[in-house]
């Protein structure tokens, strides 16, 4: 071990890693033009709405206008009730909002526009109302960092642009805290955690108003913390039980398909809890709390409101999308869905990988150089195989099982809502959906001894990713 590697170990490599994460996070926060991230306008509108104390999105019958870059293309549009939001017009300048067909890379941004946005006063009286059909369903906790930033900005009477970036900064700080404590709780895998956190997709979503900021942070932290609990032999404390309850609720409020992370509870040595009955009872209680929270919010926000949830027909005009008919098809042909999922993983594997590593733009139209996707993939595999986690075969099985159930769940939901009836593929699934379960997947691959100079190599990989992200962003949008 050379002197620099020794210094990193003694000082705390996680401190340097999180400083690098925040450095590149702040730069991409301000360098990425506003709303050049998929669905960010509707995420922003939901976060702003929550900051004003509106926790249940009001419903609106579509009136034919284009709002927040989203246009309903369903023939039944005149009768559909969808979630809506009202935000100050100064926060959503028309030139910043793109429609689904637009290529946002063809509209260049300038630092003069950034300065103009930052100096624009916030006018709470002049507002724009629009539809938020795919984000109005999210619980308030999903956006609490960004909503807190918006609330603080109003209290301080800040300009519109400053509030927008303050909301992104709030998300970044929350995710940075999750990344830091993930590395603290699970030091044997901190290099893998850092390399995952430095994925351009992870970093850009963290420094945004998207719900993915909280989802990525909570899932990473929850996975690392639960894995760390197996390393102790002390009696389980009340604080740890309370922490499990908070985690169960936060996972339900992020995206319910990632509740499978709670299965890592069964890594905890039974002796820490007490009898087998107490161990199983606590585990079932945590899983039930997660399920109950998810179902309760769904009933409150969907069942009791009669809202029409968005489908791909409304977004892109894709025909023959019918949830009820798709359910009947699956019941009559149960193997067809599994074939469609496997077929999708096969034909769209590179698409999923690109969106896992990093694709952005208003409609996900900007890709980084192909060389970067290949290089960073090799880096991730390198750290996965030698990440330092000492796992039993059964524990590896639980990690893969939990990640697999989550993947199955989001493929199933998109097969119902986003795919034509009976299709042999699944539409709508994006590679970033795999990020919350990435630590489980890559962590299960640890077979090799830990590498020499692992901190220095991880540091170099993170800086490489950050520099490539900023350079690609600059040449795409400026």
BALUM-46360 format. One record per residue (C-alpha): residue number from 1; y, z, x. Coordinates in steps of 0.001 Angstrom, whole numbers, plus 500000, padded with zeros to 6 digits. Example, Ala and Ser with C-alpha at 12.3 -4.5 7.8 and 13.67 -1.06 7.14 Angstrom:
<palums>
PALUM   n     c2     c3     c1
PALUM   1 495500 507800 512300
PALUM   2 498940 507140 513670
</palums>
This chain:
<palums>
PALUM   n     c2     c3     c1
PALUM   1 500000 500000 500000
PALUM   2 503286 498898 501563
PALUM   3 506466 500966 501530
PALUM   4 508061 499183 498567
PALUM   5 504925 499539 496460
PALUM   6 504730 503211 497429
PALUM   7 508372 503714 496499
PALUM   8 507787 502127 493082
PALUM   9 504860 504478 492456
PALUM  10 506793 507546 493547
PALUM  11 509996 506655 491717
PALUM  12 508195 505546 488576
PALUM  13 507506 501833 488203
PALUM  14 508088 502066 484456
PALUM  15 511753 502926 485117
PALUM  16 512254 499730 487109
PALUM  17 510262 497714 484573
PALUM  18 512357 498907 481638
PALUM  19 515589 498247 483562
PALUM  20 514425 494641 484079
PALUM  21 513461 494407 480399
PALUM  22 516898 495620 479280
PALUM  23 518726 493410 481792
PALUM  24 517139 490187 480560
PALUM  25 517197 491432 476963
PALUM  26 520963 491907 477075
PALUM  27 521477 488499 478661
PALUM  28 519382 486622 476087
PALUM  29 521004 488627 473273
PALUM  30 524402 487181 474121
PALUM  31 523293 483816 475509
PALUM  32 521103 482758 472588
PALUM  33 523429 481252 469976
PALUM  34 523549 483174 466684
PALUM  35 520725 482383 464277
PALUM  36 518873 480058 466679
PALUM  37 515645 481908 465900
PALUM  38 513224 481160 463089
PALUM  39 514223 482838 459805
PALUM  40 516897 484946 461495
PALUM  41 519540 484306 458769
PALUM  42 517299 485793 456067
PALUM  43 516237 488648 458348
PALUM  44 519882 489375 459119
PALUM  45 520782 489338 455420
PALUM  46 518014 491829 454611
PALUM  47 519064 494150 457449
PALUM  48 522690 493996 456309
PALUM  49 521654 494688 452729
PALUM  50 519742 497796 453801
PALUM  51 522755 498993 455802
PALUM  52 524721 499003 452530
PALUM  53 522115 501232 450883
PALUM  54 520427 498465 448873
PALUM  55 516771 499183 449574
PALUM  56 515293 497036 446796
PALUM  57 516530 493447 446997
PALUM  58 518057 492260 443714
PALUM  59 516515 489218 442074
PALUM  60 518240 485921 441431
PALUM  61 517213 482746 439638
PALUM  62 517596 479847 442039
PALUM  63 520764 477887 441276
PALUM  64 520185 474837 443447
PALUM  65 522558 475804 446229
PALUM  66 521545 475971 449886
PALUM  67 521809 479536 451074
PALUM  68 521246 481030 454537
PALUM  69 519586 477777 455620
PALUM  70 516851 478062 452951
PALUM  71 516359 475611 450116
PALUM  72 513872 476041 447264
PALUM  73 511850 472862 446738
PALUM  74 509576 474039 443969
PALUM  75 509799 472004 440737
PALUM  76 509833 475289 438802
PALUM  77 512873 476467 440756
PALUM  78 515075 476866 437708
PALUM  79 512932 479702 436363
PALUM  80 511826 481476 439529
PALUM  81 513204 484932 440265
PALUM  82 513548 485517 443991
PALUM  83 514967 488148 446284
PALUM  84 518637 487685 447103
PALUM  85 521306 489261 449273
PALUM  86 525079 489252 449536
PALUM  87 526700 489336 452979
PALUM  88 530268 488889 454236
PALUM  89 530966 485200 454890
PALUM  90 532479 486041 458273
PALUM  91 529004 487071 459474
PALUM  92 527307 483794 458526
PALUM  93 529676 480946 459527
PALUM  94 528461 477692 458028
PALUM  95 528182 475945 461394
PALUM  96 525738 478618 462615
PALUM  97 523268 478084 459745
PALUM  98 520710 475279 459847
PALUM  99 518449 473766 457209
PALUM 100 514714 473412 457647
PALUM 101 514964 469758 458759
PALUM 102 517657 470373 461370
PALUM 103 517133 470326 465130
PALUM 104 519407 473100 466346
PALUM 105 519089 471988 469972
PALUM 106 521227 468946 469123
PALUM 107 524153 471200 468196
PALUM 108 525500 472669 471408
PALUM 109 527050 476106 471633
PALUM 110 529891 477154 473900
PALUM 111 531274 480389 475261
PALUM 112 534507 479608 473414
PALUM 113 532574 479740 470143
PALUM 114 531081 483044 471242
PALUM 115 534534 484490 471922
PALUM 116 535781 483189 468566
PALUM 117 532860 484805 466735
PALUM 118 533403 488099 468537
PALUM 119 537083 488117 467568
PALUM 120 536551 487167 463900
PALUM 121 537567 490075 461631
PALUM 122 535042 491410 459151
PALUM 123 536096 490671 455572
PALUM 124 533909 492663 453211
PALUM 125 535503 491142 450109
PALUM 126 534745 487500 450845
PALUM 127 530987 487251 450517
PALUM 128 528176 484741 450358
PALUM 129 525162 485259 448148
PALUM 130 521856 483667 449003
PALUM 131 518109 483841 448685
PALUM 132 515944 485863 451066
PALUM 133 512539 485089 449502
PALUM 134 510382 485968 452502
PALUM 135 512258 489028 453820
PALUM 136 513363 490804 450649
PALUM 137 509860 492249 450346
PALUM 138 510120 494203 453621
PALUM 139 510659 497997 453360
PALUM 140 513902 499498 454702
PALUM 141 512180 501082 457725
PALUM 142 511326 497607 458999
PALUM 143 514999 497049 459807
PALUM 144 516265 500552 460429
PALUM 145 517611 499981 464004
PALUM 146 519574 496858 463016
PALUM 147 520725 498417 459730
PALUM 148 521945 501470 461663
PALUM 149 523881 499143 463982
PALUM 150 525500 497392 461032
PALUM 151 526428 500713 459417
PALUM 152 527967 501979 462650
PALUM 153 529895 498732 463067
PALUM 154 531457 499081 459625
PALUM 155 532348 502716 460241
PALUM 156 534113 501723 463480
PALUM 157 535793 498752 461749
PALUM 158 534459 496297 464343
PALUM 159 534827 492532 464164
PALUM 160 532117 490436 462512
PALUM 161 530669 488978 465710
PALUM 162 530608 492347 467448
PALUM 163 528664 493822 464526
PALUM 164 526169 490956 464663
PALUM 165 525453 491596 468340
PALUM 166 525468 495355 467830
PALUM 167 522642 494872 465325
PALUM 168 520670 492888 467901
PALUM 169 521447 495485 470554
PALUM 170 520157 498245 468271
PALUM 171 516872 496384 467886
PALUM 172 516645 495872 471643
PALUM 173 517222 499567 472390
PALUM 174 514561 500599 469873
PALUM 175 512004 498189 471322
PALUM 176 512906 499199 474895
PALUM 177 512176 502828 473978
PALUM 178 508804 501774 472553
PALUM 179 507973 499772 475698
PALUM 180 509035 502606 478010
PALUM 181 506982 505264 476256
PALUM 182 504033 502910 476005
PALUM 183 504061 502660 479798
PALUM 184 504543 506437 480154
PALUM 185 501640 507276 477844
PALUM 186 499320 504652 479335
PALUM 187 500260 504376 483032
PALUM 188 496975 502707 483992
PALUM 189 498011 499671 481906
PALUM 190 501791 499776 482443
PALUM 191 501805 496507 484422
PALUM 192 500004 494703 481590
PALUM 193 502382 496275 479051
PALUM 194 505407 495125 481069
PALUM 195 504093 491562 481463
PALUM 196 503475 491405 477693
PALUM 197 506951 492778 476972
PALUM 198 508489 490124 479226
PALUM 199 507048 487303 477143
PALUM 200 510111 485271 476086
PALUM 201 508935 485491 472466
PALUM 202 508690 489286 472662
PALUM 203 512045 489692 474395
PALUM 204 513985 487301 472147
PALUM 205 512628 488870 468956
PALUM 206 513379 492346 470336
PALUM 207 517032 491387 470895
PALUM 208 517535 490036 467382
PALUM 209 518017 491085 463779
PALUM 210 514440 490074 462933
PALUM 211 511850 492443 461490
PALUM 212 509619 491432 464397
PALUM 213 511636 493724 466670
PALUM 214 510365 496854 464932
PALUM 215 506918 495328 464355
PALUM 216 506421 494449 468029
PALUM 217 507751 497806 469237
PALUM 218 505774 499981 466830
PALUM 219 502494 498108 467356
PALUM 220 502783 498188 471152
PALUM 221 503673 501876 471172
PALUM 222 501007 502777 468615
PALUM 223 498268 500994 470564
PALUM 224 499263 502576 473890
PALUM 225 499668 506075 472442
PALUM 226 496342 506028 470606
PALUM 227 494585 504793 473733
PALUM 228 496174 507611 475722
PALUM 229 494925 510301 473332
PALUM 230 491359 509750 474514
PALUM 231 492298 510971 478004
PALUM 232 492997 514572 476983
PALUM 233 490559 517404 476310
PALUM 234 493087 519828 474793
PALUM 235 492884 520819 471152
PALUM 236 494699 518367 468882
PALUM 237 498165 519727 468083
PALUM 238 500184 519676 464898
PALUM 239 502731 517463 466640
PALUM 240 500019 514896 467325
PALUM 241 498846 515023 463701
PALUM 242 502433 514542 462554
PALUM 243 502782 511662 465022
PALUM 244 499706 509982 463546
PALUM 245 501197 510272 460070
PALUM 246 504511 508742 461178
PALUM 247 502655 505939 462952
PALUM 248 500576 505211 459838
PALUM 249 503738 504929 457740
PALUM 250 505597 502793 460296
PALUM 251 502677 500375 460646
PALUM 252 502555 500012 456868
PALUM 253 506292 499321 456801
PALUM 254 506125 496837 459670
PALUM 255 503363 494539 458489
PALUM 256 500339 495975 456751
PALUM 257 497907 493598 458504
PALUM 258 498438 495579 461712
PALUM 259 497224 498842 460204
PALUM 260 493943 498188 461997
PALUM 261 495578 499638 465116
PALUM 262 494853 503017 463513
PALUM 263 491139 502404 464122
PALUM 264 491864 503419 467717
PALUM 265 492006 506966 466353
PALUM 266 488221 506952 466721
PALUM 267 488669 506745 470516
PALUM 268 489858 510369 470449
PALUM 269 487147 512776 471613
PALUM 270 485746 514517 468547
PALUM 271 485919 517868 470338
PALUM 272 489718 517668 470301
PALUM 273 489737 517755 466495
PALUM 274 486870 520160 465827
PALUM 275 483807 519492 463708
PALUM 276 482609 516009 462831
PALUM 277 483755 516618 459262
PALUM 278 487325 517464 460387
PALUM 279 487354 514488 462741
PALUM 280 486317 512030 460041
PALUM 281 488536 513648 457391
PALUM 282 491656 513334 459551
PALUM 283 490804 509721 460404
PALUM 284 490278 508821 456744
PALUM 285 493506 510594 455776
PALUM 286 495516 508568 458304
PALUM 287 493973 505288 457141
PALUM 288 494551 506238 453503
PALUM 289 498184 507137 454191
PALUM 290 498725 503715 455759
PALUM 291 497074 501919 452847
PALUM 292 498848 504022 450223
PALUM 293 502270 503420 451793
PALUM 294 501668 499682 451857
PALUM 295 500378 499510 448280
PALUM 296 503093 501806 446930
PALUM 297 505887 499698 448414
PALUM 298 504230 496478 447215
PALUM 299 504035 497847 443679
PALUM 300 507647 499015 443812
PALUM 301 509093 495822 445315
PALUM 302 506765 493224 443790
PALUM 303 504688 494552 440911
PALUM 304 507525 496314 439077
PALUM 305 510122 493580 439644
PALUM 306 508231 490437 438672
PALUM 307 509541 488617 441732
PALUM 308 508223 485178 442734
PALUM 309 506985 485440 446319
PALUM 310 507751 482423 448494
PALUM 311 505116 479778 449182
PALUM 312 505078 476749 451453
PALUM 313 505753 474550 448416
PALUM 314 509157 476169 448081
PALUM 315 509893 475879 451817
PALUM 316 508597 472421 452646
PALUM 317 507611 470881 449331
PALUM 318 503887 470915 450209
PALUM 319 501905 470184 447042
PALUM 320 498693 471668 445640
PALUM 321 499508 475204 446795
PALUM 322 498281 477603 444120
PALUM 323 497337 481208 444941
PALUM 324 495183 481704 441829
PALUM 325 493303 478441 442355
PALUM 326 492827 479209 446038
PALUM 327 491274 482584 445178
PALUM 328 488789 480859 442875
PALUM 329 487980 478314 445575
PALUM 330 487296 481075 448134
PALUM 331 485033 482954 445710
PALUM 332 483084 479784 444966
PALUM 333 483015 478578 448595
PALUM 334 483282 481723 450770
PALUM 335 482195 479967 453974
PALUM 336 484919 477332 453661
PALUM 337 487676 479809 454491
PALUM 338 485885 480923 457664
PALUM 339 485472 477296 458656
PALUM 340 489169 476660 457971
PALUM 341 490163 479636 460150
PALUM 342 487915 478601 463051
PALUM 343 488980 474976 462676
PALUM 344 492643 476031 462825
PALUM 345 492064 478104 465958
PALUM 346 490461 475050 467517
PALUM 347 492926 472304 466611
PALUM 348 496078 474445 466914
PALUM 349 495163 476569 469935
PALUM 350 497958 475205 472112
PALUM 351 500461 475515 469262
PALUM 352 499493 479162 468825
PALUM 353 499730 479769 472568
PALUM 354 503199 478204 472837
PALUM 355 504495 480337 469944
PALUM 356 502855 483404 471475
PALUM 357 504587 482926 474828
PALUM 358 507926 481686 473554
PALUM 359 509366 479084 471173
PALUM 360 512736 479459 469523
PALUM 361 515568 477558 467874
PALUM 362 516589 477736 464212
PALUM 363 513307 476119 463149
PALUM 364 511136 476811 466184
PALUM 365 511872 473412 467661
PALUM 366 512622 474426 471258
PALUM 367 509741 474649 473711
PALUM 368 509868 475768 477328
PALUM 369 508419 473606 480141
PALUM 370 504646 473194 479813
PALUM 371 504199 474483 483354
PALUM 372 505592 477853 482317
PALUM 373 503096 478293 479455
PALUM 374 500227 477589 481852
PALUM 375 501573 479781 484657
PALUM 376 502334 482777 482470
PALUM 377 498955 482451 480801
PALUM 378 497261 482800 484182
PALUM 379 499451 485817 484958
PALUM 380 498433 487510 481705
PALUM 381 494736 486862 482285
PALUM 382 495104 488174 485824
PALUM 383 496569 491476 484616
PALUM 384 494166 491691 481670
PALUM 385 491076 491500 483868
PALUM 386 492366 494195 486236
PALUM 387 494586 496301 483986
PALUM 388 493106 499670 484964
PALUM 389 491811 500767 481562
PALUM 390 488405 502404 481886
PALUM 391 486647 501539 478639
PALUM 392 483125 501975 477363
PALUM 393 481366 499032 475762
PALUM 394 481772 500564 472306
PALUM 395 485495 501066 472868
PALUM 396 485896 497431 473876
PALUM 397 484082 496511 470685
PALUM 398 486462 498574 468555
PALUM 399 489493 496959 470220
PALUM 400 488199 493446 469570
PALUM 401 487089 494388 466037
PALUM 402 490498 495868 465140
PALUM 403 492359 492860 466551
PALUM 404 489942 490499 464815
PALUM 405 490442 492137 461413
PALUM 406 494223 491805 461789
PALUM 407 493877 488131 462728
PALUM 408 491514 487584 459799
PALUM 409 494039 489216 457474
PALUM 410 497027 487076 458417
PALUM 411 494918 483903 458331
PALUM 412 493631 484899 454884
PALUM 413 497125 485595 453507
PALUM 414 498391 482239 454770
PALUM 415 495350 480455 453387
PALUM 416 496216 481856 449965
PALUM 417 499991 481347 449986
PALUM 418 500698 478555 452445
PALUM 419 497705 476213 452365
PALUM 420 496728 473503 449840
PALUM 421 493722 474477 447744
PALUM 422 490446 473763 449519
PALUM 423 492004 472607 452805
PALUM 424 489917 472790 455988
PALUM 425 492770 474356 457969
PALUM 426 495264 477207 457534
PALUM 427 498988 476434 457447
PALUM 428 501836 478766 458381
PALUM 429 500178 480975 461029
PALUM 430 502301 481305 464182
PALUM 431 501336 482436 467644
PALUM 432 503791 485346 467592
PALUM 433 501589 486992 464949
PALUM 434 499147 487739 467770
PALUM 435 501723 489674 469842
PALUM 436 501296 493008 467959
PALUM 437 497550 492960 468690
PALUM 438 497870 491528 472209
PALUM 439 497466 494862 474017
PALUM 440 494174 495437 472189
PALUM 441 492916 491940 473049
PALUM 442 493982 491884 476694
PALUM 443 493173 495567 477205
PALUM 444 489555 494961 476184
PALUM 445 489155 492445 479030
PALUM 446 489481 494960 481873
PALUM 447 486433 494376 484090
PALUM 448 487793 494050 487630
PALUM 449 489176 496735 489984
PALUM 450 492933 497162 489897
PALUM 451 494736 494770 492206
PALUM 452 496707 495635 495300
PALUM 453 500498 495518 495023
PALUM 454 500149 495448 491225
PALUM 455 503661 496794 490622
PALUM 456 505300 494215 492870
PALUM 457 503318 491372 491325
PALUM 458 504183 492546 487792
PALUM 459 507836 492859 488777
PALUM 460 507861 489322 490188
PALUM 461 506123 487979 487063
PALUM 462 508648 489664 484764
PALUM 463 511642 488362 486712
PALUM 464 510093 484875 486776
PALUM 465 509702 484950 482987
PALUM 466 513232 486247 482431
PALUM 467 514850 483646 484698
PALUM 468 512869 480798 483117
PALUM 469 513805 482003 479631
PALUM 470 517531 482147 480410
PALUM 471 517527 478787 482185
PALUM 472 515620 477079 479378
PALUM 473 517914 478620 476772
PALUM 474 521036 477482 478635
PALUM 475 519926 473870 479056
PALUM 476 518765 473681 475419
PALUM 477 521817 475051 473666
PALUM 478 524825 474664 476018
</palums>
